[in-house]
Amino acid sequence: MRGRPSFSLTIVHKEELVPGFFRFTFAPQPGLRSVAGQFLTFTHRFNGEEVRRSYSLLSVPGLDDSASIGVRRIDNGLFSRYLCDEAAPGTVLECIGAAGLFVLPAGDEPKQVFLLAAGSGITPVYALLRAALLQHAHTEVVLVYSNHNRARAALIKEIGQLAIDFPGRFRLHLLFSDDPVLRRAHLNRELLLELLQEEGASAEHTWFYTCGPEAYMRMCSYVLRGEGFPADRIRREDFIPLRPSPPPLAPPDSGRYEVRVYWQGRGYRFTAGRPDSILKSALEAGLELPYSCGLGRCASCVARCVEGHTWLARNEVLTEADLACGLTLPCSAFPQDGPVTLRFDDTDMGTLLEDL
């Protein structure tokens, strides 16, 4: 099995869904595999320097013939301004494939999926919403969607139609900052607790997914954990930090050890250890492994440690269940107490999700 290869994706359609938020649809690309809720990481050279950015997929395999992404234009965002202002049908984008753990559980059909989205955080949540409703016949879905106002709410028409099509399985709560009823203008602890009770969320049967500004996701996670919902059933999606991340902790083991990597059907060897993470050491050795944020936040670089142990300086995406399956983040991982072997080839999502 091969790892995540690189692709050249050609834009065939560009649509501004609401002011400043665009949908890009690509020509069909054989071999581009993904799971609903994942993202694509793109690379582009600006003034001779490579820049990587990740954008969530709006499309759902099995429901859509072509991949599509959602992009919010950020005034100081180099990549998003390029896409929204300059890219057009015919533009070719380089992509390292799909990644991410913001996906529905494999195996048994979830009884209830509780989605919490704010602003452009609707992008991966919309894919999960469609997958849950259209590919899981018995799953109940709750969506709490927050925006400044209705005019800026991307995909609101499509979401409204799903509410009409699935009245018995889909409950929609729209929150707008300009709502004169202030208690329904913003999602806060009290309102979230009320919605959890109203929708019958339970620790045994409910899976939670949240995407939006950092403070929004932090509030949702704190409330859910405070109410006893297990951490392994709470997923959050986060690509780019909205504030500087704290310096990573120094690994307790200062030694340098051999790292064996299996990637795209081939094996590689190099050494890594403090102060260089496994990813940094691999890049310096000339091995182009997949990555995006480099901060332990997105899981683009996720691999499975099959021999030895790694120590993570930062981890904001892997759950205890993920770690128990041997998953690690090379961008913040260091070999611990001896050599390690990492496999990228079996972090193909179909294989990975069977183990979670």
PATIZA-816889 format. One record per atom (N, C-alpha, C): residue in one letter; x, y, z negated. Coordinates in steps of 0.02 Angstrom, whole numbers, plus 32768, in hexadecimal, padded with zeros to 4 digits. Layout:
<nudos>
AXYZ
...
</nudos>
This chain:
<nudos>
M802B7FC48000
M800080008000
M802C803E8000
R801A806E8028
R804280AA802D
R802780DE7FFD
G804F810E7FEC
G803B81457FC1
G8016817A7FE9
R801181B57FCC
R7FED81EB7FEE
R8019820A8023
P800981FF8064
P8032821B8099
P8020826480A6
S8044828280D4
S803682C780E8
S800982C78126
F7FE282FC812D
F7FB483028165
F7FB783488181
S7FA9834E81C1
S7F9E838F81E1
S7F54839481EF
L7F3283C381CD
L7EEA83CA81D2
L7ED9840881FB
T7EAE83FE822D
T7E9984358258
T7E5584508243
I7E5184908236
I7E1184AF8225
I7DE484B08262
V7DA78496825A
V7D7784988291
V7D3D84C78282
H7D3484D88242
H7CFD85058230
H7D10852C81F1
K7D01856C81F1
K7D0D859881B8
K7CCD85BF81AB
E7CB485BB816D
E7C7585DC815D
E7C7A85FF8119
E7C66863E8117
E7C65866380D8
E7C21865780B8
L7C1F862E8084
L7BE0861A8065
L7BC18653803D
V7BEA86768017
V7BD786B37FF4
V7C1486E17FF9
P7C0C87217FEB
P7C46874E7FF2
P7C8487347FCE
G7CB987297FF4
G7CF987157FD8
G7D0286CB7FCB
F7CD086A27FDD
F7CD686597FD4
F7CC986378016
F7CFA8610802D
F7CF885F2806F
F7CF885A5806C
R7CD68588809D
R7CDB854080A8
R7D03853480E9
F7D37850A80E4
F7D5F84F8811E
F7D5384AE812C
T7D40849F8169
T7D35845A817E
T7D6B844681B0
F7D86840A81A8
F7DBD83F481D0
F7DA883BE8202
A7DCE83B88237
A7DC383828267
A7DCE833F8243
P7DA7830C8256
P7DB182CB8237
P7DFA82B5823A
Q7E12829A8203
Q7E58828681FF
Q7E5C823E81E6
P7E6A820F8214
P7E7081C981FE
P7EA681C281C8
G7E96819C8196
G7EC881908162
G7EC381BE8127
L7E9E81F5812D
L7E96822380F4
L7E60820780C6
R7E7781EB808F
R7E4981CB805F
R7E4081F88023
S7E0381F98009
S7DF682227FCE
S7DBB82047FA9
V7DAF821F7F6D
V7D77820E7F43
V7D54824F7F31
A7D12824E7F2C
A7CEC828A7F1B
A7D0882A97EDB
G7D1682EB7EDE
G7D3083107EA5
G7D7B831D7EA9
Q7D9D82FD7ED9
Q7DE583087EE0
Q7DF483497F05
F7E3483577F0C
F7E4A83937F2F
F7E8183817F61
L7E8D83AF7F8F
L7EC483A97FBE
L7EF983DD7FAC
T7F3783CA7FB0
T7F6E83F97FA4
T7F8D840B7FE8
F7F8F844C7FF5
F7FA984668035
F7FED8487802A
T80168484805D
T805784A5805C
T805B84D68096
H807A850F808A
H8083854180C0
H80C0856B80AE
R80E4858080E0
R812085A980D4
R810F85F380DD
F811A861980A8
F8111866180AA
F8156868180A1
N816B86A780D3
N81AD86C780D2
N81E4869580C3
G81DD865A80E1
G8211862780DB
G820D85FD809C
E81DE860B8070
E81D985E58031
E819A85BA8032
E81A1857B8020
E8167854E801F
E813B855D7FE2
V80FA85637FEF
V80C9856E7FBA
V809685357FBE
R8083851A7F84
R805284E57F80
R801584FD7F59
R7FDA84ED7F74
R7F9C84FC7F51
R7F6B84C37F5B
S7F4284B87F28
S7F1184827F2A
S7ECB84A07F2F
Y7EA184827F59
Y7E5C84997F61
Y7E2E845C7F60
S7DF884627F3B
S7DCA84297F32
S7DA384197F71
L7D9683D97F79
L7D6D83C27FB1
L7D2483CC7FA2
L7D0083E97FD1
L7CB883ED7FCE
L7C9983AD7FEB
S7CBC838D8017
S7CA28352803A
S7CA58315800E
V7C7B82E48020
V7C7782A57FFB
V7C80826B802D
P7CB182418023
P7CB98207804F
P7C7B81DC804E
G7C6781C68089
G7C2A819E808E
G7BEC81C8809D
L7BF08209808F
L7BB98237809D
L7BCB826880D4
D7C0A827A80DA
D7C2082AB810B
D7C55828C8139
D7C51829D8179
D7C80828381AA
D7CC482A581A7
S7CC482E58191
S7D02830C8191
S7D0F8328814C
A7D4E8332813C
A7D61835080FC
A7D55839B80FF
S7D3F83B780C7
S7D37840080C1
S7D4B8415807B
I7D6384538076
I7D79846E8036
I7D5684B1802A
G7D5384C67FEB
G7D3A85087FD9
G7D7385347FC0
V7D7585727FD7
V7DAC85A07FC4
V7D8F85E37FB0
R7D9E85F97F74
R7D8D863D7F5D
R7DC7866B7F6C
R7DB986A37F8D
R7DEE86D37F9C
R7E0386F77F5D
I7E4386F47F4C
I7E5F87157F12
I7E8987507F2B
D7E7C878C7F11
D7E9E87C87F2B
D7EEA87C17F2A
N7F0587A57EF5
N7F4E879D7EF1
N7F6387557EFF
G7F37872F7F1F
G7F4786E97F2F
G7F6486E37F75
L7FA486D47F79
L7FC686D17FB9
L7FA6869E7FE8
F7F9A86637FCF
F7F80862D7FF9
F7F368639800A
S7F0E864C7FD9
S7EC786567FE6
S7EBB86908016
R7EE386C58011
R7EDC86FC8041
R7EEE86E68088
Y7F2086BC808E
Y7F3286A280D0
Y7EF8867A80ED
L7EDB864E80C5
L7EA4862580DD
L7E67864F80EE
C7E53867A80C0
C7E14869F80C9
C7E1A86D780FC
D7E5586F68102
D7E5D872F812F
D7E78871C8174
E7EA286E98177
E7EC586DB81B6
E7EB4869781D5
A7EAD866481AE
A7EA0862281CA
A7E5D862281EE
A7E5985FB8224
A7E1D85F9824E
A7E1985B5826F
P7DE085A5828E
P7DDC856682B3
P7E18855F82E3
G7E38852682E0
G7E75851B8307
G7EB4851F82DE
T7EB1854182A5
T7EEC85458278
T7EFA84FF825C
V7F3984ED825B
V7F4E84AC8241
V7F6F84B781FD
L7F58849281CB
L7F7384978187
L7F9584558175
E7FCD845B8153
E7FF18420813C
E7FD8840D80F6
C7FCB83CD80ED
C7FAC83B580AF
C7FCE83758099
I7FD8836D8058
I7FF98331803E
I7FC682FD8028
G7F8683078039
G7F5382D58029
G7F2B82E67FEC
A7EFD82B97FDC
A7ECE82C47FA5
A7EEA82A87F64
A7ED982C97F2D
A7EEE82B37EEA
A7EBC82CE7EB8
G7EC582BA7E79
G7E9B82D47E43
G7E73829D7E21
L7E6682A87DE1
L7E4182787DB7
L7DFC82927DA4
F7DE682C87DC4
F7DA582E67DB6
F7D7182C17DE0
V7D6682827DCE
V7D3D82557DF7
V7D0C822F7DCB
L7CD882157DEA
L7CA881ED7DC5
L7CC781AB7DB0
P7CB0818E7D79
P7CCE814F7D63
P7CC181177D95
A7CF480ED7D9D
A7CEC80B37DC9
A7CC9807B7DA1
G7CB2804A7DC6
G7C9380117DA4
G7C49801F7D96
D7C3680197D57
D7BF080217D44
D7BD680677D55
E7B99806A7D6E
E7B7B80AA7D7F
E7B6E80D37D40
P7B8581117D3E
P7B7A813A7D02
P7B2F81497CF9
K7B1881477CBB
K7AD281557CAE
K7AC3819F7CB6
Q7AEF81CA7C9B
Q7AE582127CA0
Q7B2782357CAE
V7B2582647CDD
V7B5F828E7CED
V7B4C82D67CDE
F7B7382F77CB4
F7B65833B7C9E
F7B9B83687CBC
L7B8783947CEA
L7BB683BF7D0F
L7BB284077CF6
L7BEC84247CE9
L7BF084697CD0
L7C1F84907CFE
A7C0384C07D24
A7C2B84E47D55
A7C20852F7D4E
A7C5585557D59
A7C51859E7D59
A7C7685B97D96
G7C5585E67DBB
G7C7486057DF5
G7C8985D27E28
S7CC785DA7E43
S7CDF85AD7E77
S7CEE85677E5B
G7CE7855E7E1A
G7CED851B7DFD
G7CB784EC7E16
I7C8685077E3A
I7C5184DD7E55
I7C6C84AE7E8B
T7CA684BE7EA9
T7CBE84987EE3
T7CC4844D7ED5
P7CEF84367EA7
P7CF283EE7E9B
P7CB383D37E7A
V7C9183FD7E53
V7C5483E87E31
V7C1D83D97E64
Y7C1A84017E9A
Y7BE883F57ECF
Y7BF383B17EEF
A7C32839E7EFA
A7C40835C7F16
A7C2983257EE7
L7C37832D7EA6
L7C2082FC7E75
L7BD482F87E73
L7BB483327E77
L7B6B83357E75
L7B4E830C7EAF
R7B6683187EEB
R7B4C82F47F25
R7B5B82A97F20
A7B9782987F0B
A7BA982527F05
A7B7D822E7ED1
A7B72824F7E99
A7B4982307E64
A7B0182257E7A
L7AE582577E9D
L7A9F82527EB2
L7A9682247EEE
L7AC382277F1D
L7AB982047F5D
L7ADA81C07F60
Q7B0881B37F33
Q7B2B81727F34
Q7B2281497EF5
H7AFD81637EC4
H7AEF813F7E86
H7AA481467E78
A7A7F81137E89
A7A3681187E8A
A7A1781237E46
H7A3981127E10
H7A1981167DCE
H7A3B81487D9F
T7A69816F7DB7
T7A8C819F7D8D
T7A6581E07D87
E7A5B81F77D49
E7A3D82387D3D
E7A74826D7D3C
V7A6582A87D58
V7A9782DC7D5D
V7A7C831D7D40
V7AA5833E7D18
V7A9683817CFF
V7ACD83B07D18
L7AB983E87D34
L7AE9841B7D4A
L7ADA845D7D28
V7B0B84787D05
V7B0784BB7CE9
V7B3884E57D12
Y7B1E85167D37
Y7B45853B7D68
Y7B4285857D57
S7B7B85A37D45
S7B7F85E97D30
S7B9E86147D66
N7B8186507D70
N7B9A86807DA1
N7B8B86C77D8A
H7BAB86F87DAB
H7B9C873E7D9C
H7B54874E7DB0
N7B4087387DEB
N7AFC87437E02
N7AED87107E38
R7AAE870E7E4D
R7A9986DC7E7F
R7ABC86E67EC2
A7AC987257ED5
A7AE887337F16
A7B2F87177F1A
R7B50870E7EE2
R7B9586F67EE2
R7B9A86AC7ED2
A7B62868A7ECD
A7B6186437EBB
A7B6886197EF9
A7BA386007F06
A7BB085D67F41
A7B8885967F3C
L7B6D85807F75
L7B4B85407F7D
L7B09853C7F58
I7AEE85757F44
I7AB185747F1B
I7A7685597F43
K7A7385667F84
K7A3C854D7FAD
K7A4085017FB2
E7A7C84E77FBF
E7A84849F7FC4
E7A74847C7F82
I7A8A849B7F4B
I7A7C847E7F09
I7A3184807EFA
G7A1184B77F0C
G79C984BD7F02
G79A384887F29
Q79BA84787F66
Q799984457F8D
Q79A184007F6D
L79DB83F37F50
L79E483B47F2C
L79B583AE7EF1
A79A983E67ECF
A797983E67E97
A793383D57EAF
I792283EB7EEB
I78E183DB7F08
I78DE83917F1D
D791583797F3A
D791783347F53
D791A83007F1C
F793583137EE2
F793D82E27EAB
F792082FE7E6A
P78DF830B7E69
P78C1832B7E2E
P78C382FF7DEF
G78C782BE7DF7
G78C782937DBD
G790B82847DA1
R794082937DC8
R798482817DB3
R79B282BC7DAC
F799E82F67DC3
F79CC832F7DC3
F79AC836A7D9F
R79CF83827D6B
R79B883BC7D45
R79EB83F47D4F
L79D2842F7D66
L79FD84677D77
L79F184A17D48
H7A2784BC7D2D
H7A2484F87D02
H7A52852D7D21
L7A3585637D39
L7A5B859A7D57
L7A6185D37D24
L7A9E85EA7D19
L7AAB86217CEB
L7ACC865A7D11
F7AB086967D0A
F7ACB86D17D2D
F7ADB87087CFB
S7B1587267D03
S7B2B875B7CD4
S7AFB87967CD4
D7AD887A27D0B
D7AAA87DB7D0F
D7A6487CA7CF8
D7A5A87907CDA
D7A18877C7CC1
D7A0587A97C87
P79CA87CA7C8A
P79B587F57C52
P79AA87CE7C11
V799D878D7C17
V799787637BDC
V79DE874F7BC8
L79FC87727B99
L7A43876C7B8B
L7A5787267B75
R7A2C87037B52
R7A3F86C07B3B
R7A46868E7B75
R7A2D86A17BB1
R7A3586767BEB
R7A6686937C1D
A7A8C86C67C09
A7ABA86E77C37
A7AFE86C57C39
H7B1486AA7C01
H7B56868B7BFD
H7B5186497BD7
L7B7886197BEB
L7B7B85DB7BC6
L7BA885E57B89
N7B8D85DA7B4E
N7BB385DF7B10
N7BA585A17AE6
R7BC2859E7AAC
R7BBC85637A83
R7B7485537A73
E7B4E85867A5E
E7B09857A7A4A
E7ADE85607A84
L7AE7857F7ABF
L7ABF856A7AF8
L7AD485247B0F
L7B1485167B0F
L7B2A84D37B23
L7B0F849E7AF4
L7B1084AB7AB3
L7AF4847C7A83
L7AA984717A91
E7A8784A67AA0
E7A3F84A17AB0
E7A3484767AEE
L7A5C84807B22
L7A54845A7B5F
L7A6684117B56
L7A9884037B2D
L7AAA83BE7B1F
L7A7083997AFF
Q7A5083BA7ACF
Q7A17839A7AAE
Q79DB83947ADE
E79CF83C97B04
E799683C97B32
E799C83927B66
E79D983857B7D
E79E383557BB3
E79F4830F7B99
G79F483067B58
G79FF82C47B3C
G7A4482A77B47
A7A7782D27B47
A7ABB82BA7B50
A7ACF828D7B16
S7AF382587B25
S7B0882297AF0
S7B5082157AFA
A7B7182067AC2
A7BB781F17AC5
A7BC081AF7AE9
E7B8B81867AEA
E7B9081447B09
E7B8681457B54
H7B5E81747B6D
H7B48816F7BB3
H7B5881AC7BDF
T7B7281E27BC3
T7B7B82207BE9
T7BC4822C7BF9
W7BD0823E7C39
W7C1282537C50
W7C10829D7C5F
F7C4382C27C48
F7C44830A7C51
F7C7C831F7C81
Y7C6C83527CAA
Y7C9C836E7CD9
Y7C9583B97CD7
T7CCC83DC7CCD
T7CC984257CCA
T7CFF84447CF5
C7CED847A7D18
C7D1D849D7D42
C7D0A84E77D44
G7D3A85127D39
G7D2E855A7D38
G7D69857D7D19
P7D6085BA7D03
P7D9785DE7CE2
P7DB085B87CA5
E7DEE85C37C94
E7E0E859E7C5D
E7DE785A57C1C
A7DD285E27C0A
A7DAE85EC7BCB
A7D6C85C77BCB
Y7D4B85C57C05
Y7D0B85A17C0C
Y7D1585567BFF
M7D4785397C20
M7D5384F27C18
M7D6984E17BD1
R7D90850D7BB3
R7DA685017B6E
R7D6B85017B3F
M7D3D85317B47
M7D0285347B1D
M7CD984F47B25
C7CCD84DF7B63
C7CA684A27B6F
C7CC784667B4D
S7D08845F7B56
S7D2B84267B39
S7D2884267AED
Y7D3284607ACE
Y7D3084657A86
Y7CEB84537A6A
V7CB7846B7A8B
V7C74845C7A74
V7C6584127A7A
L7C7683F57AB3
L7C6883AE7ABE
L7C8F83827A8D
R7CCE83917A83
R7CF583697A54
R7CDC83737A0D
G7CC783B079FD
G7CAD83BE79BB
G7C6C839879AC
E7C47838979E1
E7C08836479D9
E7C12831979DD
G7C50830479E2
G7C5E82BC79E0
G7C6082987A22
F7C5C82BD7A59
F7C61829B7A9A
F7CAA82877AA6
P7CB682497ABC
P7CFB82317AC3
P7D2282567AF8
A7D6182627AE9
A7D8C82887B17
A7D9282657B5B
D7D9082237B5C
D7D9781FF7B9B
D7D5C82077BC9
R7D2582247BB0
R7CEB82317BDB
R7CE3827B7BEB
I7D1782A27BDE
I7D1682EA7BED
I7D4F82F87C1D
R7D3E830B7C5B
R7D70831C7C8D
R7D6C83667C9D
R7DA683857CA7
R7DA983CB7CBC
R7DD883D17CF7
E7DC983FF7D24
E7DF2840A7D5F
E7E12844F7D5B
D7E5384507D64
D7E79848E7D5C
D7EB6848B7D88
F7EBD84BB7DB7
F7EF584BA7DE6
F7F2B84EC7DD3
I7F19852B7DCD
I7F4985607DC4
I7F3D85817D81
P7F6E85867D55
P7F6485A67D14
P7F5285EF7D1B
L7F2186057CF4
L7F0C864A7CF5
L7F3786757CC8
R7F6286567CA2
R7F91867A7C77
R7FD186507C74
P8009866D7C64
P804786467C62
P8041860C7C31
S805985D27C47
S805985987C1B
S8092859E7BE9
P808885847BAC
P80BE85877B7B
P80F9855C7B92
P8135856C7B7B
P816F85447B8F
P816484FB7B7C
P817884CD7BA8
P817084867B97
P819C84737B5C
L818584417B37
L81AD84277B00
L81EA84027B1B
A821E84017AF5
A825A83DC7B09
A825183937AF8
P826383667B25
P825B831E7B16
P8287830A7ADB
P826E82DC7AB1
P829582C87A76
P82D382A17A88
D82D382817AC3
D830D825A7ADA
D833482857B0C
S837282967AFD
S839982C17B29
S83C2829A7B5D
G83BB82587B5E
G83E282307B8C
G83C982347BD4
R83F482217C02
R83E1821C7C48
R83DF81D27C5B
Y83A981BE7C7F
Y839F81787C8E
Y838D816F7CD8
E839681327CEE
E838481237D34
E833881217D3B
V8320813E7D71
V82D9813D7D82
V82D381197DC5
R82A880E77DC6
R829980C37E04
R825380D87E1A
V824D80EC7E58
V820D81047E72
V81FA80DC7EB0
Y81BB80C67EB3
Y81A080A77EEF
Y816D80D77F0E
W817C80EC7F4B
W815581227F6B
W815281157FB6
Q811581117FD0
Q810981058017
Q812D80C68030
G812880918008
G81428051801D
G818D80488015
R81B180787FF8
R81F980727FF0
R820D80807FA8
G824780667F95
G826080717F51
G829A80A37F51
Y829D80CA7F1B
Y82D280FD7F14
Y82ED80FB7ECD
R832C81107EC4
R834B81147E82
R836D81577E79
F836681737E3E
F838A81B07E2C
F838B81B47DE0
T83AD81E47DC5
T83AE81EC7D7C
T8388822B7D68
A836B82297D2D
A834682627D13
A834D82657CC8
G8345829F7CAD
G834982A97C65
G834F82F37C56
R834783047C17
R834883497C01
R8384836F7C1E
P837983A97C3D
P833C83D27C3D
P831083C97C7A
D831F83997CA6
D82FB83927CE5
D82C7835B7CE2
S8289836B7CF3
S825483397CF4
S826183077D2B
I823A82D27D2B
I8241829F7D60
I823482BD7DA4
L820082E77DAA
L81F183067DEA
L822B83337E01
K8243835D7DD5
K8279838A7DE9
K82B783637DFD
S82C6832E7DD9
S830083057DEA
S82F682E37E2D
A82B982CD7E3B
A82AB82AD7E7C
A82B382DE7EB5
L829A831B7EAC
L82A0834D7EE1
L82E9835F7EED
E831083647EB7
E835783737EBF
E837C833A7EE0
A836282FD7EDA
A838182C47EFC
A836A82BD7F44
G833E82EB7F5B
G832782EA7F9F
G82E982C17FAB
L82C782AC7F76
L828A82847F7C
L824D82B17F76
E822682B57FAC
E81EC82E27FAD
E81AE82BF7F92
L81A782BF7F50
L816C82A27F31
L813382D47F32
P80F482BC7F2C
P80BB82EA7F2C
P80B883127EEB
Y80A783517EF1
Y809C837B7EB6
Y807983BA7ECC
S805E83DF7E9B
S803E841F7EAA
S804E84517E73
C802E844A7E38
C8035847E7E05
C807A847C7DE3
G809684407DDB
G80D584397DB8
G80D184477D6D
L8094844A7D52
L808A845E7D0C
L8063842B7CE3
G805883F07CFD
G803383BE7CD8
G7FE983CC7CD4
R7FCE83EE7D08
R7F8884047D04
R7F5B83E97D3B
C7F7783CE7D72
C7F4B83BE7DAA
C7F4B83757DBE
A7F7D834E7DAD
A7F8283077DBD
A7F9382F97E06
S7FAA832B7E2B
S7FC0831E7E70
S7FFA82EC7E71
C802482EE7E3E
C806082C57E3D
C805782837E18
V801A82737E04
V800F823A7DD7
V802E81FA7DF2
A804E81D47DC6
A806C81947DD7
A806081647D9D
R806E81247DAA
R806680F27D76
R80AB80DA7D5E
C80B680DE7D1E
C80F580C57D01
C80ED807A7CF5
V811080517D1A
V810880097D16
V81417FE87CEE
E8177800D7CE2
E81AD7FF47CB7
E81C9802E7C90
G81D780237C50
G81F180587C25
G81BB80867C0D
H81D180BF7BF1
H81A280EF7BD4
H81B681367BE8
T818481607BF3
T819181A77C00
T817581D17BC8
W8191820B7BBF
W817A823D7B8E
W8164827A7BB4
L812782937BA5
L810A82CB7BC9
L8113830C7BA2
A8133833D7BC1
A813B837E7BA2
A80FA83A57BA2
R80CF83977BD3
R808F83B97BD8
R805E838C7BFC
N802183887BE3
N7FED835F7C02
N7FA9837E7BF4
E7F8A83997C28
E7F4783B67C20
E7F1483947C4C
V7F2483587C65
V7EF683377C93
V7EEC82ED7C85
L7F1E82CA7C6D
L7F1782837C60
L7EF682777C1C
T7EC582497C1A
T7EA582377BDC
T7ECB81FD7BBB
E7EB581EC7B7F
E7ED581B37B5C
E7ECC81737B85
A7E93816B7BA6
A7E8881307BCF
A7EB8812F7C0B
D7EC3816A7C29
D7EF4816E7C60
D7F39815A7C49
L7F4D81747C0F
L7F9081667BF5
L7F97811C7BE3
A7F6180FF7BCA
A7F6380B87BB8
A7F6C808C7BF6
C7F5680A57C30
C7F5F80807C6F
C7FA4808A7C8C
G7FCE80B27C6B
G801180BD7C83
G801A80F97CAF
L7FE681227CB7
L7FEC815D7CE2
L801981917CC0
T803E81B57CE9
T806A81EA7CD0
T806D82227D03
L8089825A7CEE
L808E82957D19
L80D882A57D22
P80F682917D59
P813E829C7D63
P815482E47D5D
C812783147D6A
C813B835A7D66
C814D836F7D1F
S8133834B7CED
S8143835B7CA7
S815C831F7C80
A816D82E97CA4
A818282AB7C84
A81CE82A47C83
F81E682867C4C
F822D82777C44
F8232822D7C30
P8266820A7C49
P826F81C57C31
P827E81C47BE7
Q826281947BC5
Q826881907B7C
Q828A814E7B69
D82C481537B4A
D82E681197B2D
D82FD80E57B60
G830680F97B9F
G831F80C97BD0
G830480D47C15
P831780A97C45
P830080B07C8A
P82B580A87C90
V829980C57CC5
V825180BF7CD2
V824780B07D1C
T820E80917D2A
T81F980837D6F
T81B480A17D79
L81AD80CA7DAC
L816D80EA7DBC
L815680D27E01
R811680C67E05
R80F780B57E45
R80C680EB7E58
F80D081097E92
F809F81377EAE
F806F81117EDC
D808680DA7EF8
D805E80B77F2A
D801E809A7F0E
D801D80877ECD
D7FE0806B7EB2
D7FB8809F7E8B
T7FC780E07E96
T7F9B81137E7B
T7F6A812A7EB0
D7F6581037EE7
D7F2D810C7F15
D7EED81097EEA
M7EBF81387EF5
M7E87813E7EC6
M7E5D81007EC1
G7E5580DB7EF8
G7E2C809F7EF4
G7E48806D7EC2
T7E8A80657EC1
T7EAA80387E91
T7EAA80557E4C
L7EBB80947E46
L7EC180B57E05
L7E7F80B37DE0
L7E4880C47E02
L7E0980CB7DDF
L7DEE80877DC7
E7E0280517DE7
E7DEC80107DD0
E7E0780007D8B
D7E3F80217D78
D7E5E80137D37
D7E4580407D00
L7E2080757D10
L7E0C80A67CDD
L7DCA80927CBE
</nudos>
